[in-house]
Amino acid sequence: MALLDWEMFLERVERNEMLALELAHDLILCLDGRIETLGYAISQAEIKKVEQAAHALRGLVAPYGGRELLVILKEIEETAVSKSSEVIR
């Protein structure tokens, strides 16, 4: 699974490879913390925090085009929303 669609991302930054590399580096620096937050929320079964963490991670990854990961994160977020709705009923 690709975190980043390099060609699509290069197009987004008008083929500026230096900018693309700098932004990709920033993505990598932020990624671990967001993944840890999501993992912790899941391990603690904190449904609202799972939803928020998955949404935040999707927002971080979306500009880079990692479509497969975005689909998985969307499923996690939607499952959390669904579970949250079940608790409220």
TAKA-V533245 format. One record per residue. N is the residue number from 1. RES is the residue in one letter. SS is DSSP state (@ for helix, = for strand, . for the rest). OMEGA is omega in degrees with one decimal (NA if undefined). Layout:
{{N/RES/SS/OMEGA} {N/RES/SS/OMEGA}}
//
This chain:
{{1/M/./-178.5} {2/A/./175.7} {3/L/./-171.9} {4/L/=/174.2} {5/D/./-170.8} {6/W/@/-177.9} {7/E/@/178.5} {8/M/@/-179.3} {9/F/@/176.8} {10/L/@/177.4} {11/E/@/-179.4} {12/R/@/-179.3} {13/V/./175.8} {14/E/./176.0} {15/R/./177.1} {16/N/./-174.8} {17/E/@/179.1} {18/M/@/178.2} {19/L/@/179.6} {20/A/@/179.3} {21/L/@/179.1} {22/E/@/179.9} {23/L/@/177.3} {24/A/@/176.5} {25/H/@/177.9} {26/D/@/177.4} {27/L/@/-178.1} {28/I/@/179.0} {29/L/@/-177.6} {30/C/@/-170.6} {31/L/@/-176.5} {32/D/@/-179.4} {33/G/@/-179.8} {34/R/@/179.1} {35/I/@/177.3} {36/E/@/179.3} {37/T/@/178.9} {38/L/@/180.0} {39/G/@/179.8} {40/Y/@/179.3} {41/A/@/177.7} {42/I/@/-177.9} {43/S/@/-179.9} {44/Q/./-178.8} {45/A/./177.8} {46/E/./-168.5} {47/I/@/-178.1} {48/K/@/179.0} {49/K/@/174.6} {50/V/@/179.1} {51/E/@/-178.0} {52/Q/@/-178.3} {53/A/@/178.0} {54/A/@/178.6} {55/H/@/179.4} {56/A/@/179.4} {57/L/@/175.6} {58/R/@/179.7} {59/G/@/178.5} {60/L/@/-173.4} {61/V/@/-171.4} {62/A/@/-178.1} {63/P/./-176.1} {64/Y/./171.8} {65/G/=/177.8} {66/G/./-170.6} {67/R/@/-178.6} {68/E/@/179.2} {69/L/@/179.2} {70/L/@/178.1} {71/V/@/179.6} {72/I/@/-179.9} {73/L/@/177.4} {74/K/@/177.7} {75/E/@/178.1} {76/I/@/-178.8} {77/E/@/-179.1} {78/E/@/176.8} {79/T/@/178.6} {80/A/@/178.1} {81/V/@/179.7} {82/S/@/179.5} {83/K/@/179.2} {84/S/@/178.1} {85/S/@/178.8} {86/E/@/-179.0} {87/V/@/-177.6} {88/I/@/-178.0} {89/R/./NA}}
//
